[in-house]
Amino acid sequence: MTAVNAFMNVQELAARLASGSLSSVALVELYLDRIAALDIRMHAFVATYADEARQAAQSADLARRAGYVLGPLHGIPIAIKDLIEIEGQITTGGSEAFRERRSTVTARIVQRLREQGMIILGKTHTVEFATGGWGTNTRLGTPLNPWDLDVPRTPGGSSSGSGVAVAAGLAPWAIGTDTGGSVRLPGSWCNLTSLKVCEGRISIEGVLPLSTTLDTPGPMARCAADARLLYHVLKERDGPAPATVAENAQRPRTNLDGLRLARLPQHERTPATPDVLQAYDASLEVLRDAGAEIVDIELPYGFAEVAEFNSLIMNAEGYSFYGELLDDPAQPLDEDVRARLINGRDTRAADYLNALRRRERMQRELVSVFDHVDALLTPTTATPPLPIHEVDQKTTPAYYTRFANFFNLAALALPNGATPAGLPISLQIIGRPYSEELVLDIGEVYQRRTNWHLRTPNLPDAFAQ
């Protein structure tokens, strides 16, 4: 058996499993060993399923030797966000109030993973009820962004644990959920490639809700090619048969000839820091050199205006699910989350329904923009990861990300730079509705021409308590 690096992409891991140069048992043990050594400080996992994972790895290896391979990802481990139900396991949704909440159903996502023979390492931490972009959780703990071990920084949320698990090499990839940026924000601040899909692409059945209008699960990976692999496993609509998953992932565009990519309107650059804008402008040149035409556009709505509508819908629907807990001051809730979702209590039914109707009208109006361009390019976050003590919990880092949720657009976040201190910076590629394959194509071309996604944090072998 050849040596394996915890930061290898999944395509290479799958190829080694297929060739027999790597066993699933060895691969699972690699990640379980890293979790045991590092997660006491990283705090990415709320629960690990070590015994189950080892048994599944042994079964996968036996199946391979007998010629019963479920697919190219049979025996590959994965981490999943603690909103995703597995019958018999605890699903807290990031809430201390749900510490003993045992699932009675299994999410469709988990079923799809099992159909491919993938192995779940455990559940990852989330902001309570998935309500927050900074990635903090005052009750159950905030995962440590591995890019700064001295100053605790925002890992991004709400899929904070999934982001940290992949970034720290505790899992080769993970699943998060995205209601206003919750796979892309940790993607940005943890140097990952994260895909926000469109409504219905990946089932939300068996996923604890925040907003059924806006919730979308999505892959969090090291590169766009891996994100595509996992997307093909999970997607429900127009998905390839399992046998074609690897084949489809190996046929990306070689260039961007004929694509028109829109740059961010000048007035929307204001929130971003100089480091973020410098990386963003450099990315435009890379994409231009790859054959794309970079063009200017006028957007019918600004990012801030859209974010407000997104918040109204999210808070109203979130309160409908968790209102009884929020209204009870004795419940052990994260008070920052309570303050956000309690706003939904005061939303009139007429205002909520009008917002949904307004969203439909605005979506129709935005169609004309994508009649002229193939994708819109923005920063993913306006800043690199911030020290947690500087965070204003009354604000959100989702300035650039909520746009895609509100308009039901496909979006990919991918690494595109670093600050002088080495902190990650990210580019967001926003495509028209149901253009996941195109944004992944653009991401793959970009990553073949850059190395930002290959960076890994400098972690010791183990942390002292």
Secondary structure as a PSIPRED ss2 file (coil, helix, strand):
# PSIPRED VFORMAT (PSIPRED V4.0)

   1 M C   1.000  0.000  0.000
   2 T C   1.000  0.000  0.000
   3 A C   1.000  0.000  0.000
   4 V C   1.000  0.000  0.000
   5 N C   1.000  0.000  0.000
   6 A C   1.000  0.000  0.000
   7 F C   1.000  0.000  0.000
   8 M C   1.000  0.000  0.000
   9 N C   1.000  0.000  0.000
  10 V H   0.000  1.000  0.000
  11 Q H   0.000  1.000  0.000
  12 E H   0.000  1.000  0.000
  13 L H   0.000  1.000  0.000
  14 A H   0.000  1.000  0.000
  15 A H   0.000  1.000  0.000
  16 R H   0.000  1.000  0.000
  17 L H   0.000  1.000  0.000
  18 A H   0.000  1.000  0.000
  19 S H   0.000  1.000  0.000
  20 G C   1.000  0.000  0.000
  21 S C   1.000  0.000  0.000
  22 L C   1.000  0.000  0.000
  23 S C   1.000  0.000  0.000
  24 S H   0.000  1.000  0.000
  25 V H   0.000  1.000  0.000
  26 A H   0.000  1.000  0.000
  27 L H   0.000  1.000  0.000
  28 V H   0.000  1.000  0.000
  29 E H   0.000  1.000  0.000
  30 L H   0.000  1.000  0.000
  31 Y H   0.000  1.000  0.000
  32 L H   0.000  1.000  0.000
  33 D H   0.000  1.000  0.000
  34 R H   0.000  1.000  0.000
  35 I H   0.000  1.000  0.000
  36 A H   0.000  1.000  0.000
  37 A H   0.000  1.000  0.000
  38 L H   0.000  1.000  0.000
  39 D H   0.000  1.000  0.000
  40 I H   0.000  1.000  0.000
  41 R H   0.000  1.000  0.000
  42 M H   0.000  1.000  0.000
  43 H C   1.000  0.000  0.000
  44 A C   1.000  0.000  0.000
  45 F E   0.000  0.000  1.000
  46 V E   0.000  0.000  1.000
  47 A E   0.000  0.000  1.000
  48 T E   0.000  0.000  1.000
  49 Y C   1.000  0.000  0.000
  50 A H   0.000  1.000  0.000
  51 D H   0.000  1.000  0.000
  52 E H   0.000  1.000  0.000
  53 A H   0.000  1.000  0.000
  54 R H   0.000  1.000  0.000
  55 Q H   0.000  1.000  0.000
  56 A H   0.000  1.000  0.000
  57 A H   0.000  1.000  0.000
  58 Q H   0.000  1.000  0.000
  59 S H   0.000  1.000  0.000
  60 A H   0.000  1.000  0.000
  61 D H   0.000  1.000  0.000
  62 L H   0.000  1.000  0.000
  63 A H   0.000  1.000  0.000
  64 R H   0.000  1.000  0.000
  65 R H   0.000  1.000  0.000
  66 A H   0.000  1.000  0.000
  67 G C   1.000  0.000  0.000
  68 Y C   1.000  0.000  0.000
  69 V C   1.000  0.000  0.000
  70 L C   1.000  0.000  0.000
  71 G C   1.000  0.000  0.000
  72 P C   1.000  0.000  0.000
  73 L C   1.000  0.000  0.000
  74 H C   1.000  0.000  0.000
  75 G C   1.000  0.000  0.000
  76 I C   1.000  0.000  0.000
  77 P E   0.000  0.000  1.000
  78 I E   0.000  0.000  1.000
  79 A E   0.000  0.000  1.000
  80 I E   0.000  0.000  1.000
  81 K E   0.000  0.000  1.000
  82 D C   1.000  0.000  0.000
  83 L C   1.000  0.000  0.000
  84 I E   0.000  0.000  1.000
  85 E C   1.000  0.000  0.000
  86 I C   1.000  0.000  0.000
  87 E C   1.000  0.000  0.000
  88 G C   1.000  0.000  0.000
  89 Q C   1.000  0.000  0.000
  90 I E   0.000  0.000  1.000
  91 T C   1.000  0.000  0.000
  92 T C   1.000  0.000  0.000
  93 G C   1.000  0.000  0.000
  94 G C   1.000  0.000  0.000
  95 S C   1.000  0.000  0.000
  96 E H   0.000  1.000  0.000
  97 A H   0.000  1.000  0.000
  98 F H   0.000  1.000  0.000
  99 R C   1.000  0.000  0.000
 100 E C   1.000  0.000  0.000
 101 R C   1.000  0.000  0.000
 102 R E   0.000  0.000  1.000
 103 S C   1.000  0.000  0.000
 104 T C   1.000  0.000  0.000
 105 V C   1.000  0.000  0.000
 106 T C   1.000  0.000  0.000
 107 A C   1.000  0.000  0.000
 108 R H   0.000  1.000  0.000
 109 I H   0.000  1.000  0.000
 110 V H   0.000  1.000  0.000
 111 Q H   0.000  1.000  0.000
 112 R H   0.000  1.000  0.000
 113 L H   0.000  1.000  0.000
 114 R H   0.000  1.000  0.000
 115 E H   0.000  1.000  0.000
 116 Q C   1.000  0.000  0.000
 117 G C   1.000  0.000  0.000
 118 M C   1.000  0.000  0.000
 119 I E   0.000  0.000  1.000
 120 I E   0.000  0.000  1.000
 121 L E   0.000  0.000  1.000
 122 G E   0.000  0.000  1.000
 123 K E   0.000  0.000  1.000
 124 T E   0.000  0.000  1.000
 125 H C   1.000  0.000  0.000
 126 T C   1.000  0.000  0.000
 127 V C   1.000  0.000  0.000
 128 E H   0.000  1.000  0.000
 129 F H   0.000  1.000  0.000
 130 A H   0.000  1.000  0.000
 131 T C   1.000  0.000  0.000
 132 G C   1.000  0.000  0.000
 133 G C   1.000  0.000  0.000
 134 W C   1.000  0.000  0.000
 135 G C   1.000  0.000  0.000
 136 T C   1.000  0.000  0.000
 137 N C   1.000  0.000  0.000
 138 T C   1.000  0.000  0.000
 139 R C   1.000  0.000  0.000
 140 L C   1.000  0.000  0.000
 141 G C   1.000  0.000  0.000
 142 T C   1.000  0.000  0.000
 143 P C   1.000  0.000  0.000
 144 L C   1.000  0.000  0.000
 145 N C   1.000  0.000  0.000
 146 P C   1.000  0.000  0.000
 147 W C   1.000  0.000  0.000
 148 D C   1.000  0.000  0.000
 149 L C   1.000  0.000  0.000
 150 D C   1.000  0.000  0.000
 151 V C   1.000  0.000  0.000
 152 P C   1.000  0.000  0.000
 153 R E   0.000  0.000  1.000
 154 T C   1.000  0.000  0.000
 155 P C   1.000  0.000  0.000
 156 G C   1.000  0.000  0.000
 157 G C   1.000  0.000  0.000
 158 S C   1.000  0.000  0.000
 159 S C   1.000  0.000  0.000
 160 S H   0.000  1.000  0.000
 161 G H   0.000  1.000  0.000
 162 S H   0.000  1.000  0.000
 163 G H   0.000  1.000  0.000
 164 V H   0.000  1.000  0.000
 165 A H   0.000  1.000  0.000
 166 V H   0.000  1.000  0.000
 167 A H   0.000  1.000  0.000
 168 A C   1.000  0.000  0.000
 169 G C   1.000  0.000  0.000
 170 L C   1.000  0.000  0.000
 171 A C   1.000  0.000  0.000
 172 P C   1.000  0.000  0.000
 173 W C   1.000  0.000  0.000
 174 A E   0.000  0.000  1.000
 175 I E   0.000  0.000  1.000
 176 G E   0.000  0.000  1.000
 177 T E   0.000  0.000  1.000
 178 D E   0.000  0.000  1.000
 179 T C   1.000  0.000  0.000
 180 G C   1.000  0.000  0.000
 181 G C   1.000  0.000  0.000
 182 S C   1.000  0.000  0.000
 183 V C   1.000  0.000  0.000
 184 R H   0.000  1.000  0.000
 185 L H   0.000  1.000  0.000
 186 P H   0.000  1.000  0.000
 187 G H   0.000  1.000  0.000
 188 S H   0.000  1.000  0.000
 189 W H   0.000  1.000  0.000
 190 C H   0.000  1.000  0.000
 191 N C   1.000  0.000  0.000
 192 L C   1.000  0.000  0.000
 193 T E   0.000  0.000  1.000
 194 S E   0.000  0.000  1.000
 195 L E   0.000  0.000  1.000
 196 K E   0.000  0.000  1.000
 197 V C   1.000  0.000  0.000
 198 C C   1.000  0.000  0.000
 199 E C   1.000  0.000  0.000
 200 G C   1.000  0.000  0.000
 201 R C   1.000  0.000  0.000
 202 I E   0.000  0.000  1.000
 203 S C   1.000  0.000  0.000
 204 I C   1.000  0.000  0.000
 205 E C   1.000  0.000  0.000
 206 G C   1.000  0.000  0.000
 207 V E   0.000  0.000  1.000
 208 L C   1.000  0.000  0.000
 209 P C   1.000  0.000  0.000
 210 L C   1.000  0.000  0.000
 211 S C   1.000  0.000  0.000
 212 T C   1.000  0.000  0.000
 213 T C   1.000  0.000  0.000
 214 L C   1.000  0.000  0.000
 215 D C   1.000  0.000  0.000
 216 T E   0.000  0.000  1.000
 217 P E   0.000  0.000  1.000
 218 G E   0.000  0.000  1.000
 219 P E   0.000  0.000  1.000
 220 M E   0.000  0.000  1.000
 221 A E   0.000  0.000  1.000
 222 R C   1.000  0.000  0.000
 223 C C   1.000  0.000  0.000
 224 A H   0.000  1.000  0.000
 225 A H   0.000  1.000  0.000
 226 D H   0.000  1.000  0.000
 227 A H   0.000  1.000  0.000
 228 R H   0.000  1.000  0.000
 229 L H   0.000  1.000  0.000
 230 L H   0.000  1.000  0.000
 231 Y H   0.000  1.000  0.000
 232 H H   0.000  1.000  0.000
 233 V H   0.000  1.000  0.000
 234 L H   0.000  1.000  0.000
 235 K E   0.000  0.000  1.000
 236 E C   1.000  0.000  0.000
 237 R C   1.000  0.000  0.000
 238 D C   1.000  0.000  0.000
 239 G C   1.000  0.000  0.000
 240 P C   1.000  0.000  0.000
 241 A C   1.000  0.000  0.000
 242 P H   0.000  1.000  0.000
 243 A H   0.000  1.000  0.000
 244 T H   0.000  1.000  0.000
 245 V H   0.000  1.000  0.000
 246 A H   0.000  1.000  0.000
 247 E H   0.000  1.000  0.000
 248 N H   0.000  1.000  0.000
 249 A H   0.000  1.000  0.000
 250 Q C   1.000  0.000  0.000
 251 R C   1.000  0.000  0.000
 252 P C   1.000  0.000  0.000
 253 R C   1.000  0.000  0.000
 254 T C   1.000  0.000  0.000
 255 N C   1.000  0.000  0.000
 256 L C   1.000  0.000  0.000
 257 D C   1.000  0.000  0.000
 258 G C   1.000  0.000  0.000
 259 L C   1.000  0.000  0.000
 260 R E   0.000  0.000  1.000
 261 L E   0.000  0.000  1.000
 262 A E   0.000  0.000  1.000
 263 R C   1.000  0.000  0.000
 264 L C   1.000  0.000  0.000
 265 P C   1.000  0.000  0.000
 266 Q H   0.000  1.000  0.000
 267 H H   0.000  1.000  0.000
 268 E H   0.000  1.000  0.000
 269 R H   0.000  1.000  0.000
 270 T C   1.000  0.000  0.000
 271 P C   1.000  0.000  0.000
 272 A C   1.000  0.000  0.000
 273 T C   1.000  0.000  0.000
 274 P H   0.000  1.000  0.000
 275 D H   0.000  1.000  0.000
 276 V H   0.000  1.000  0.000
 277 L H   0.000  1.000  0.000
 278 Q H   0.000  1.000  0.000
 279 A H   0.000  1.000  0.000
 280 Y H   0.000  1.000  0.000
 281 D H   0.000  1.000  0.000
 282 A H   0.000  1.000  0.000
 283 S H   0.000  1.000  0.000
 284 L H   0.000  1.000  0.000
 285 E H   0.000  1.000  0.000
 286 V H   0.000  1.000  0.000
 287 L H   0.000  1.000  0.000
 288 R H   0.000  1.000  0.000
 289 D H   0.000  1.000  0.000
 290 A C   1.000  0.000  0.000
 291 G C   1.000  0.000  0.000
 292 A C   1.000  0.000  0.000
 293 E E   0.000  0.000  1.000
 294 I E   0.000  0.000  1.000
 295 V E   0.000  0.000  1.000
 296 D C   1.000  0.000  0.000
 297 I C   1.000  0.000  0.000
 298 E C   1.000  0.000  0.000
 299 L C   1.000  0.000  0.000
 300 P C   1.000  0.000  0.000
 301 Y C   1.000  0.000  0.000
 302 G C   1.000  0.000  0.000
 303 F H   0.000  1.000  0.000
 304 A H   0.000  1.000  0.000
 305 E H   0.000  1.000  0.000
 306 V H   0.000  1.000  0.000
 307 A H   0.000  1.000  0.000
 308 E H   0.000  1.000  0.000
 309 F H   0.000  1.000  0.000
 310 N H   0.000  1.000  0.000
 311 S H   0.000  1.000  0.000
 312 L H   0.000  1.000  0.000
 313 I H   0.000  1.000  0.000
 314 M H   0.000  1.000  0.000
 315 N H   0.000  1.000  0.000
 316 A H   0.000  1.000  0.000
 317 E H   0.000  1.000  0.000
 318 G H   0.000  1.000  0.000
 319 Y H   0.000  1.000  0.000
 320 S H   0.000  1.000  0.000
 321 F H   0.000  1.000  0.000
 322 Y H   0.000  1.000  0.000
 323 G H   0.000  1.000  0.000
 324 E H   0.000  1.000  0.000
 325 L H   0.000  1.000  0.000
 326 L H   0.000  1.000  0.000
 327 D C   1.000  0.000  0.000
 328 D C   1.000  0.000  0.000
 329 P C   1.000  0.000  0.000
 330 A C   1.000  0.000  0.000
 331 Q C   1.000  0.000  0.000
 332 P C   1.000  0.000  0.000
 333 L C   1.000  0.000  0.000
 334 D C   1.000  0.000  0.000
 335 E H   0.000  1.000  0.000
 336 D H   0.000  1.000  0.000
 337 V H   0.000  1.000  0.000
 338 R H   0.000  1.000  0.000
 339 A H   0.000  1.000  0.000
 340 R H   0.000  1.000  0.000
 341 L H   0.000  1.000  0.000
 342 I H   0.000  1.000  0.000
 343 N H   0.000  1.000  0.000
 344 G H   0.000  1.000  0.000
 345 R H   0.000  1.000  0.000
 346 D H   0.000  1.000  0.000
 347 T C   1.000  0.000  0.000
 348 R C   1.000  0.000  0.000
 349 A H   0.000  1.000  0.000
 350 A H   0.000  1.000  0.000
 351 D H   0.000  1.000  0.000
 352 Y H   0.000  1.000  0.000
 353 L H   0.000  1.000  0.000
 354 N H   0.000  1.000  0.000
 355 A H   0.000  1.000  0.000
 356 L H   0.000  1.000  0.000
 357 R H   0.000  1.000  0.000
 358 R H   0.000  1.000  0.000
 359 R H   0.000  1.000  0.000
 360 E H   0.000  1.000  0.000
 361 R H   0.000  1.000  0.000
 362 M H   0.000  1.000  0.000
 363 Q H   0.000  1.000  0.000
 364 R H   0.000  1.000  0.000
 365 E H   0.000  1.000  0.000
 366 L H   0.000  1.000  0.000
 367 V H   0.000  1.000  0.000
 368 S H   0.000  1.000  0.000
 369 V H   0.000  1.000  0.000
 370 F H   0.000  1.000  0.000
 371 D C   1.000  0.000  0.000
 372 H C   1.000  0.000  0.000
 373 V C   1.000  0.000  0.000
 374 D C   1.000  0.000  0.000
 375 A E   0.000  0.000  1.000
 376 L E   0.000  0.000  1.000
 377 L E   0.000  0.000  1.000
 378 T E   0.000  0.000  1.000
 379 P E   0.000  0.000  1.000
 380 T C   1.000  0.000  0.000
 381 T C   1.000  0.000  0.000
 382 A C   1.000  0.000  0.000
 383 T C   1.000  0.000  0.000
 384 P C   1.000  0.000  0.000
 385 P C   1.000  0.000  0.000
 386 L C   1.000  0.000  0.000
 387 P E   0.000  0.000  1.000
 388 I H   0.000  1.000  0.000
 389 H H   0.000  1.000  0.000
 390 E H   0.000  1.000  0.000
 391 V C   1.000  0.000  0.000
 392 D C   1.000  0.000  0.000
 393 Q C   1.000  0.000  0.000
 394 K C   1.000  0.000  0.000
 395 T C   1.000  0.000  0.000
 396 T C   1.000  0.000  0.000
 397 P C   1.000  0.000  0.000
 398 A C   1.000  0.000  0.000
 399 Y C   1.000  0.000  0.000
 400 Y C   1.000  0.000  0.000
 401 T C   1.000  0.000  0.000
 402 R H   0.000  1.000  0.000
 403 F H   0.000  1.000  0.000
 404 A H   0.000  1.000  0.000
 405 N H   0.000  1.000  0.000
 406 F H   0.000  1.000  0.000
 407 F C   1.000  0.000  0.000
 408 N C   1.000  0.000  0.000
 409 L C   1.000  0.000  0.000
 410 A C   1.000  0.000  0.000
 411 A E   0.000  0.000  1.000
 412 L E   0.000  0.000  1.000
 413 A E   0.000  0.000  1.000
 414 L E   0.000  0.000  1.000
 415 P E   0.000  0.000  1.000
 416 N E   0.000  0.000  1.000
 417 G E   0.000  0.000  1.000
 418 A E   0.000  0.000  1.000
 419 T C   1.000  0.000  0.000
 420 P C   1.000  0.000  0.000
 421 A C   1.000  0.000  0.000
 422 G C   1.000  0.000  0.000
 423 L C   1.000  0.000  0.000
 424 P E   0.000  0.000  1.000
 425 I E   0.000  0.000  1.000
 426 S E   0.000  0.000  1.000
 427 L E   0.000  0.000  1.000
 428 Q E   0.000  0.000  1.000
 429 I E   0.000  0.000  1.000
 430 I E   0.000  0.000  1.000
 431 G E   0.000  0.000  1.000
 432 R C   1.000  0.000  0.000
 433 P C   1.000  0.000  0.000
 434 Y C   1.000  0.000  0.000
 435 S C   1.000  0.000  0.000
 436 E H   0.000  1.000  0.000
 437 E H   0.000  1.000  0.000
 438 L H   0.000  1.000  0.000
 439 V H   0.000  1.000  0.000
 440 L H   0.000  1.000  0.000
 441 D H   0.000  1.000  0.000
 442 I H   0.000  1.000  0.000
 443 G H   0.000  1.000  0.000
 444 E H   0.000  1.000  0.000
 445 V H   0.000  1.000  0.000
 446 Y H   0.000  1.000  0.000
 447 Q H   0.000  1.000  0.000
 448 R H   0.000  1.000  0.000
 449 R H   0.000  1.000  0.000
 450 T C   1.000  0.000  0.000
 451 N C   1.000  0.000  0.000
 452 W H   0.000  1.000  0.000
 453 H H   0.000  1.000  0.000
 454 L H   0.000  1.000  0.000
 455 R C   1.000  0.000  0.000
 456 T C   1.000  0.000  0.000
 457 P C   1.000  0.000  0.000
 458 N C   1.000  0.000  0.000
 459 L C   1.000  0.000  0.000
 460 P C   1.000  0.000  0.000
 461 D C   1.000  0.000  0.000
 462 A C   1.000  0.000  0.000
 463 F C   1.000  0.000  0.000
 464 A C   1.000  0.000  0.000
 465 Q C   1.000  0.000  0.000
